[in-house]
Amino acid sequence: MVAAAGVRSAFGVVMAIDAWLKWQPAFAAHYVGYLHNAANAQPAWLAPWFDFWLRIVPPNVDLFISATRWIESAVAVGLLLGLARRFTYIVGGLFSLLIWATAEGFGGPYTAGATNLGPALVYALVFVALILFARLLGSTPYSLDYFIERRFSFWGTLMEWAPRRLWQRTPPALDWPHQIAAILAIAVALVLAVGTLGSAVTAAPPTPERAAAAVSPLNLASSAPVAAAKPAALPPLLGDGNAVAVTIASTDTDVEIASGVQYRAWTFGGSVPGPVLHVRQGQTVNVTFVNHGNMAHSVDFHAAEVDPKVAYRDIAPGESLQFSFVARTPGAFVYHCGTQPVLLHMANGMYGAIIVDPVAPLPPADVSYVLVESEWYTHQSSGTLMAGDYPKMISVTPDEVVFNGIAFQYSDHPLTARAGQRVRFYFVNAGPNLTSAFHVIGEMFTAVYHDGDAKHALTGVSTYPIAPGQGVIFDVVPEQPGTYPLVDHSMRNMTLGAAGALQVTP
Ligand SMILES: [Cu+2]
């Protein structure tokens, strides 16, 4: 009887922590994403069941979030106090089954993969065990029910599982040694429960093979807009003289790739893409590359003409490298890590843009932006933290295609210009795999400088391809105020995040 009460209250602690997590804003922000991800991970024959929930939940999402929070909280209180046990166990068991069947199933967002049973099913089984205990043991003095039904016997009729003769008899009073043993049993059960939960929370991330393949960062993304978009404006020149110096450090950093979703990236300068470097044609660029990462990295500048075996060689963690090049050729160029496998190093975030202004200047622009397009290939590491997925990189099945690292950030926070201004886009496609088809909906490119030379400009172009590793400069002069979407006109890439907007005011 004491052990049964101990299991019940320990499970109550687990439920209370679970309920507390449900009250966090992040849970509400990702609620619909969890359902989508769970639905994606199921076998086909379960599709109608998951489609049913996807139809009714999103339009009533606030109701479902509130219900989840209040039901879990009520069940936690019922378990901890031993209050209304019949009601608590039935509601808790059915609720756990429903959660299992809609958000977890065979590898939903909370589970490590198809080989993981899903904790809610285990919860449901614990409720069944508690019902069996209650049925066999009757009333327990370690519950609030016990004291209520001594006073009001109808409460026992409602809330007890055992026959009346079992719960109405007075349990034998415990002597001191038994009371101490009972307190110890409950304490051990509590410690076990908290320890189990703690180890689950801090468990090592699952290996890529075991991770739920279908969990998508776009589904996981918060329903709220991206908190802050990365500045896209072309930064000033690194310097005015004949030579400029730049230091780039590689770091392992978690970066945001969609609203509220992070990625375990390898970066230049702690962000993806790395910092925009802006120099003038003819300047000597003195590069210091420092490797603060956990493996060998390197840096390859498409704006340079140097011996790659020397300048682009691998640098061990903690070491650094210096080399110089003269930026002879104007244009928009990528720089990237060239360490094997290059696909993995680039797809993990090791790229940026270097802009080389021509000596014979382009027509002056009123506003200049730098857009770096790239792909993210992910699997879920834990919660809303994603990590790289090499099989997806090889098979070119990106989860996101993005401008400046974060899906849809410039849809949430549009770039701006005024009507009649010449707006310049320095567009670099870091890839690593896909060609972009840059287009401004509602506009025509006044000029496309495919090599940074004004003499070679194309005019009147609606859409223009930029291959992986290529950079192209675009001018657009919107005459009418309005919101002009900026897209990769590959509809798949646009759907996966390569979309933004240019807000033109009078
Ligand atoms: Cu690298």
Residues whose N, C-alpha, C, O or C-beta is under 5 A from the ligand:
A	BS01	CU	A296 H297 S298 C337 T339 H345 M350
